[in-house]
Amino acid sequence: MGRTLLLGAACLFPAAASADPVAERAKVETIVESVAVLADRGEFDALARLFDDEITVDYESLSGSPADVRSPSGLMSDWAALLPGFDATRHDLSDVAALVEGSVATASADVTATHWIGADSWAVDGRYDYALERGAEGWRITAMTFTLEEERGDRALTARALQAAGADPAPYLRRARARTVVRQFLQGLETLNMEAVNAVWAEDAVLEMPFAPRGVGFPDRVVGKDALIRQYAAWPDTAIDPDYTSGLRFLPTVDPDTVVAEFRGRVTIRPTGRFYDQRYIGVFHIDEDGKIALFREYFDPTVFTEAFGLAGTGED
């Protein structure tokens, strides 16, 4: 029960500091414990929120590689590419202790980390040391160091775990891939790079526009990669200084292969000289090959017809 309650740690700590130093120390210690819990549960989105924008990560005593500065997404991608490949992992912490001095803190914990595949296991004993800072969103980890003390079992299990995790990517990695494809599409529109735009489509991709303007000869559905390439082909001759990513925001989804994106399109339309300022909701489904299989695009048809100089009948 106690470990389950730790899962919401990133949301439990408001930016305002407690007047009680014991409470602040408890917050820091709970973050340290939450790293272990969330890693074992494979909840990498929640785990990423425990870290600052840049983290110094030092596993040299285990891997032989020097310390490195990572982003939360980069660190989570590494962990998500390995840990789910084990049948189970358990990071058992003890002697968790924190020292808080104003808006900075240090913490340490002894750990036994055990990894299983079938009846085989690999375990390491050691110590974690953390540095944290308190910012607008509360305490975040800025550095972590693992010091190896003892190793047991078969380290070669990591290679097997990497292979298994690669064959069945974790939801965190699938979600990151899906959002990358959507960003590539929008950046392609922004830079007038039609090669990049054309590369995102699955062969049987479908574009649906439920609110497309009626009676102006504009389709509300386009089917197939070739048809989509033709649909966007005139874009470089139509758009002047487009911006599609400045306000890009991804909304949470249960399905990691489905992206719901809120974005704004701002561009001068060359044939009319009018400025197009449109707000969009895009629903994208990404197939197993990392291509857009469905793009459902919601926008205001009135804004569209005015900017492009289209005069319709208002009828289908």
C-alpha positions as CSV (number, residue, x, y, z in Angstrom):
1,M,0.0,0.0,0.0
2,G,2.8,2.4,0.9
3,R,4.6,1.8,-2.3
4,T,1.5,2.4,-4.3
5,L,0.9,5.8,-2.7
6,L,4.3,6.9,-3.9
7,L,3.2,6.8,-7.5
8,G,1.8,10.3,-7.4
9,A,4.9,11.8,-5.9
10,A,5.4,14.3,-8.7
11,C,2.0,15.8,-8.1
12,L,2.1,15.8,-4.3
13,F,4.7,18.5,-3.8
14,P,3.6,22.1,-4.5
15,A,6.2,24.7,-5.4
16,A,5.7,26.6,-2.1
17,A,8.2,25.3,0.6
18,S,6.8,23.9,3.8
19,A,7.7,25.8,7.0
20,D,8.6,22.5,8.5
21,P,12.1,21.3,7.5
22,V,11.0,17.7,8.5
23,A,8.2,17.9,5.9
24,E,10.7,19.1,3.2
25,R,13.0,16.3,4.0
26,A,10.1,13.8,3.8
27,K,9.3,15.2,0.3
28,V,12.8,14.6,-0.9
29,E,13.0,11.1,0.6
30,T,9.7,10.2,-1.0
31,I,11.0,11.3,-4.4
32,V,14.0,9.0,-4.0
33,E,11.8,6.1,-3.1
34,S,9.5,6.9,-6.0
35,V,12.3,6.6,-8.5
36,A,12.6,2.9,-7.5
37,V,8.9,2.2,-7.5
38,L,8.1,3.9,-10.8
39,A,11.1,2.3,-12.6
40,D,10.0,-1.2,-11.4
41,R,6.5,-0.5,-12.5
42,G,7.6,0.8,-15.9
43,E,5.8,4.1,-15.4
44,F,8.3,6.2,-17.3
45,D,6.1,9.2,-18.0
46,A,5.5,9.7,-14.2
47,L,9.2,8.9,-13.5
48,A,10.4,11.6,-15.9
49,R,8.6,14.3,-13.9
50,L,10.8,13.6,-10.9
51,F,13.8,14.9,-12.8
52,D,15.0,18.4,-13.7
53,D,15.5,19.5,-17.3
54,E,19.1,18.4,-17.2
55,I,20.5,15.6,-15.0
56,T,24.1,14.5,-14.4
57,V,23.9,10.7,-14.4
58,D,26.9,8.7,-13.2
59,Y,26.9,4.9,-13.5
60,E,30.7,4.7,-14.1
61,S,31.3,2.1,-11.3
62,L,28.8,-0.2,-13.0
63,S,29.2,0.4,-16.7
64,G,32.7,1.9,-17.1
65,S,31.2,4.9,-19.0
66,P,31.9,8.4,-17.6
67,A,29.1,10.6,-16.1
68,D,26.9,12.3,-18.6
69,V,24.3,15.1,-18.7
70,R,21.0,13.8,-19.8
71,S,17.5,15.1,-20.4
72,P,14.6,13.4,-18.7
73,S,13.3,12.1,-22.0
74,G,16.7,10.7,-23.0
75,L,17.2,9.0,-19.7
76,M,13.7,7.5,-19.7
77,S,14.2,6.3,-23.3
78,D,17.3,4.4,-22.1
79,W,15.6,2.8,-19.2
80,A,12.4,2.0,-21.2
81,A,14.6,0.3,-23.8
82,L,16.0,-2.1,-21.1
83,L,13.9,-2.5,-17.9
84,P,10.7,-3.8,-19.5
85,G,12.8,-6.6,-21.2
86,F,13.2,-8.3,-17.9
87,D,10.4,-10.4,-16.5
88,A,10.6,-8.4,-13.3
89,T,12.9,-5.9,-11.5
90,R,13.1,-4.9,-7.9
91,H,15.0,-1.9,-6.6
92,D,15.0,-2.5,-2.8
93,L,16.0,0.7,-1.0
94,S,17.1,1.0,2.6
95,D,18.6,3.7,4.8
96,V,17.0,6.5,2.7
97,A,18.2,9.9,4.1
98,A,18.0,13.5,2.9
99,L,19.6,16.8,3.9
100,V,17.7,20.0,3.0
101,E,19.4,23.4,2.9
102,G,17.0,26.0,1.6
103,S,16.2,25.2,-2.0
104,V,18.8,22.5,-2.5
105,A,19.0,19.0,-1.1
106,T,21.1,15.9,-1.1
107,A,19.9,12.4,-0.5
108,S,21.3,8.9,-0.4
109,A,20.0,5.3,-0.3
110,D,21.4,1.8,-0.1
111,V,20.0,-0.4,-2.9
112,T,19.8,-4.0,-3.9
113,A,18.6,-4.1,-7.6
114,T,17.6,-7.5,-8.8
115,H,16.6,-8.3,-12.4
116,W,14.9,-11.6,-13.5
117,I,14.4,-13.4,-16.8
118,G,12.8,-16.8,-16.1
119,A,14.8,-18.5,-13.3
120,D,17.9,-16.5,-14.1
121,S,18.8,-13.3,-12.2
122,W,21.3,-10.5,-12.0
123,A,21.6,-8.4,-8.9
124,V,23.8,-5.4,-7.8
125,D,24.3,-4.0,-4.3
126,G,25.3,-0.4,-4.0
127,R,24.4,3.2,-3.1
128,Y,22.6,6.0,-4.8
129,D,23.5,9.6,-4.1
130,Y,21.2,12.4,-5.4
131,A,21.2,16.1,-5.7
132,L,17.9,18.0,-5.9
133,E,16.7,21.6,-6.3
134,R,13.3,23.1,-5.5
135,G,11.9,25.2,-8.3
136,A,8.5,26.5,-9.3
137,E,7.1,22.9,-9.6
138,G,8.7,21.6,-6.4
139,W,11.7,19.3,-5.8
140,R,13.4,17.8,-8.9
141,I,16.5,15.6,-9.2
142,T,19.5,17.3,-10.8
143,A,22.1,14.6,-10.3
144,M,22.3,10.9,-9.5
145,T,25.3,8.7,-8.9
146,F,25.3,4.9,-8.4
147,T,28.3,3.3,-6.6
148,L,28.6,-0.4,-7.1
149,E,29.6,-2.5,-4.1
150,E,28.8,-6.1,-5.1
151,E,27.4,-7.9,-8.1
152,R,25.8,-11.4,-8.3
153,G,24.3,-13.5,-11.0
154,D,24.6,-13.1,-14.8
155,R,25.1,-9.6,-16.2
156,A,24.5,-11.0,-19.7
157,L,20.8,-10.9,-18.8
158,T,20.9,-7.2,-19.9
159,A,21.6,-8.2,-23.5
160,R,18.6,-10.5,-23.4
161,A,16.5,-7.8,-21.9
162,L,17.5,-5.3,-24.5
163,Q,16.5,-7.7,-27.2
164,A,13.2,-8.5,-25.6
165,A,12.4,-4.8,-25.0
166,G,13.3,-4.0,-28.6
167,A,11.0,-6.6,-30.0
168,D,8.1,-5.2,-28.0
169,P,8.7,-1.5,-27.3
170,A,7.4,-0.1,-24.1
171,P,4.5,2.3,-24.2
172,Y,6.8,5.2,-23.3
173,L,8.9,4.6,-26.4
174,R,5.9,4.1,-28.7
175,R,4.4,7.3,-27.4
176,A,7.7,9.2,-28.0
177,R,7.9,7.7,-31.5
178,A,4.4,8.7,-32.3
179,R,4.9,12.3,-31.1
180,T,8.1,12.5,-33.1
181,V,6.3,11.6,-36.3
182,V,3.6,14.2,-35.7
183,R,6.2,16.8,-35.0
184,Q,8.1,15.9,-38.2
185,F,4.9,16.3,-40.2
186,L,4.2,19.8,-38.8
187,Q,7.8,20.9,-39.1
188,G,7.8,19.7,-42.7
189,L,4.8,22.0,-43.3
190,E,6.6,24.8,-41.5
191,T,9.9,24.5,-43.5
192,L,8.1,23.7,-46.8
193,N,10.0,20.4,-46.8
194,M,7.6,18.2,-48.8
195,E,10.1,15.3,-48.7
196,A,9.7,15.2,-44.9
197,V,5.9,15.6,-45.1
198,N,5.6,12.8,-47.7
199,A,7.7,10.5,-45.6
200,V,5.3,10.3,-42.7
201,W,2.4,8.6,-44.5
202,A,1.6,4.9,-44.4
203,E,0.7,3.5,-47.8
204,D,-3.0,3.2,-46.8
205,A,-3.1,6.4,-44.7
206,V,-6.4,8.3,-44.4
207,L,-6.9,12.0,-43.8
208,E,-10.3,12.9,-42.5
209,M,-11.5,16.5,-42.1
210,P,-15.0,16.5,-40.5
211,F,-15.3,20.3,-40.7
212,A,-14.0,20.8,-44.2
213,P,-15.7,23.6,-46.0
214,R,-18.7,22.5,-48.1
215,G,-19.5,23.4,-51.7
216,V,-16.0,24.7,-52.6
217,G,-14.6,21.5,-54.1
218,F,-12.4,20.8,-51.1
219,P,-12.4,17.1,-50.0
220,D,-13.3,16.0,-46.5
221,R,-11.5,12.7,-46.9
222,V,-8.3,11.7,-48.7
223,V,-7.3,8.1,-48.9
224,G,-3.8,6.6,-49.7
225,K,-0.3,7.9,-49.6
226,D,-0.2,8.9,-53.2
227,A,-3.4,10.9,-52.9
228,L,-2.0,12.7,-49.8
229,I,1.2,13.6,-51.6
230,R,-0.9,15.2,-54.3
231,Q,-3.1,16.9,-51.6
232,Y,-0.1,18.7,-50.1
233,A,2.0,19.1,-53.3
234,A,1.1,22.8,-53.8
235,W,2.0,23.9,-50.3
236,P,5.4,25.4,-51.0
237,D,3.8,27.6,-53.7
238,T,1.0,28.6,-51.4
239,A,2.5,29.3,-48.0
240,I,4.7,32.2,-46.9
241,D,6.5,31.9,-43.5
242,P,4.3,29.2,-42.0
243,D,4.4,28.5,-38.3
244,Y,2.8,25.2,-37.0
245,T,4.8,24.3,-34.0
246,S,5.2,27.4,-31.8
247,G,2.1,26.5,-29.8
248,L,2.2,22.7,-30.3
249,R,0.9,20.8,-27.3
250,F,0.4,17.0,-26.9
251,L,-2.6,15.9,-24.8
252,P,-2.5,12.7,-22.7
253,T,-3.8,9.5,-24.3
254,V,-4.3,6.0,-23.1
255,D,-3.2,4.4,-26.4
256,P,0.6,5.2,-26.9
257,D,0.1,4.9,-30.7
258,T,-2.6,7.6,-30.7
259,V,-1.6,11.3,-30.6
260,V,-3.9,14.1,-29.8
261,A,-2.2,17.4,-30.7
262,E,-3.4,21.0,-30.2
263,F,-1.6,23.4,-32.5
264,R,-2.0,26.7,-34.3
265,G,-1.4,27.3,-38.0
266,R,-0.2,30.9,-38.9
267,V,0.8,31.6,-42.5
268,T,0.3,34.1,-45.2
269,I,-1.5,32.6,-48.2
270,R,0.5,33.6,-51.3
271,P,-2.4,33.6,-53.9
272,T,-4.7,35.8,-51.8
273,G,-2.1,37.7,-49.7
274,R,-4.3,37.1,-46.6
275,F,-3.1,35.9,-43.2
276,Y,-4.4,32.5,-42.1
277,D,-4.6,32.1,-38.4
278,Q,-6.2,28.7,-37.5
279,R,-6.5,26.6,-34.4
280,Y,-6.4,22.9,-34.9
281,I,-7.0,19.7,-33.0
282,G,-5.3,16.8,-34.7
283,V,-5.9,13.1,-33.9
284,F,-3.2,10.9,-35.3
285,H,-2.8,7.1,-35.2
286,I,0.7,5.7,-35.8
287,D,1.1,2.2,-37.3
288,E,3.7,-0.4,-36.2
289,D,6.1,1.0,-38.8
290,G,6.0,4.5,-37.3
291,K,3.9,6.0,-40.1
292,I,0.7,8.0,-39.8
293,A,-2.2,5.7,-40.7
294,L,-4.9,8.1,-39.7
295,F,-5.0,11.9,-39.4
296,R,-8.3,13.4,-38.3
297,E,-8.0,17.2,-38.6
298,Y,-10.5,19.5,-36.9
299,F,-10.5,23.2,-37.8
300,D,-12.8,26.2,-38.4
301,P,-14.0,26.1,-42.1
302,T,-14.9,29.8,-42.1
303,V,-11.3,30.9,-41.2
304,F,-10.1,28.5,-44.0
305,T,-12.4,29.8,-46.8
306,E,-11.7,33.5,-46.0
307,A,-8.0,33.1,-46.0
308,F,-7.9,31.0,-49.2
309,G,-10.5,33.2,-51.0
310,L,-13.0,30.3,-51.5
311,A,-16.6,31.0,-52.1
312,G,-19.0,28.1,-51.5
313,T,-22.6,27.4,-51.6
314,G,-22.6,26.1,-48.1
315,E,-24.0,22.8,-49.5
316,D,-22.4,19.4,-50.0
